[in-house]
Amino acid sequence: MSGEETLALAKALMARASVTPDDAGCQQMIAGRLLPLGFEAEWFLCGDVTNVLITRGGSGPALWFLGHTDVVPSGPLEDWTSPPFEPEVRDGVLYGRGACDMKGAVAAMVVALETFAREHPDHHGQIGLLLTSDEEGDAERGVREVAATLAKRGQAPDYCLVGEPSSQAQLGDTVRIGRRGSIVGTLTVRGVQGHTAFPEAIDNPVHRVAPFLAALAARQWDDGVDDADGQFPPTHCQVSNFNAGTGASNVTPGAAKLTISFRYNTHWNAETLKAELVEMLARHDISDYTLDWRVSGEPFRSPAGELRVAVAGAVSEVLDVTPALNTGGGTSDGRFIAPLGSEVVELGLLNTSIHKVDEFTPVADLEGLAGVYRAVLGRLFG
């Protein structure tokens, strides 16, 4: 399997400025490569979001790679050493927006699928690739919506291998076997604005919320999860924003607004966390408030299965690395596929430079990742 081929495809994808939710033709390019090899494409066009499921074969177990062709904005162009959408190799490293998150991994997936299909034209089972252009954005009309359609059909892959950049210090050192849940609450506590010299005429919401905030910061939510299927770190809460006041030193605020972010394990779900926060507010005598929630995703962790074994074995075989299995990091689109009953595992490139200026991946890692993906296919279908 040619490393030059993976690099060439990665560069071709990166040259398209597919800032979420614009796919900029990336998925059509990929379909154009795979369809002549016996793959079929089903398009899910959801508003301005482009999704495609490209599969080959039908009977037997199914493995779908899962990726996204959208990228985050580049930021100021003058901050980049070379233009973000003009991929460039310098000293064995590929630079440009999407190098590791995640057009490099998508290129590796495509080359692995092409190679396997040529080598095993009569393979059993189904191999495929699900792509979206709405992973870096709101993630409302991408895999979330496709998964809802699949659920209505009763259709799901047995195995789903997500290409998010999981590796920490070297390629393959970390494999995600799940992800924590993510929920954000916007709390607005109302008071009575007034002159600081007349405390009897005011109700300062900052003073009212302070004991609650101290309790929230000090709370240990759980001890994490550690069982036969793997580990989850403890649930934690962070206040990411706190706003109050008019800017004047002699005026108390009429409201205090907090943004509260939870990353949580399977001890909780969105509804139980919401209920617990409401109870905490009541215990601190806070009643005049509004609390709005945005749920990014519930925690998921697939039981240990054949895909986990195949991925760990392929990493060891191809890279001579024993990967750590964990549920760290943020969220991924795997959270929408896991509820379908699929075993979900994540393996991708180094995450050192994701979303940063001069995003990069070592060129050798592109070939290495394509080799691992090809080895996974061989272990499951060869």
Secondary structure, 3 states (H helix, E strand, C coil): CCHHHHHHHHHHHHCCCCECCCCCCHHHHHHHHHHHHCCEEEEEEECCEEEEEEEECCCCCEEEEEEECCECCCCCHHHCCCCCCCCEEECCEEECCCHHHHHHHHHHHHHHHHHHHHHCCCCCCEEEEEEECCCCCCCCCCHHHHHHHHHHHCCCCCEEEECCCCECCCCCCEEECEECEEEEEEEEEECECEECCCHHHCECHHHHHHHHHHHHHHCCCCCCEEECCEEECCCEEEEEEEEECCCCCCEECCEEEEEEEEEECCCCCHHHHHHHHHHHHHHCCCCCEEEEEEEEECCEECCCCHHHHHHHHHHHHHHCCCCEEECCCCCCCHHHHHHHCCEEEECCCECCCCCCCCCEEEHHHHHHHHHHHHHHHHHHHC
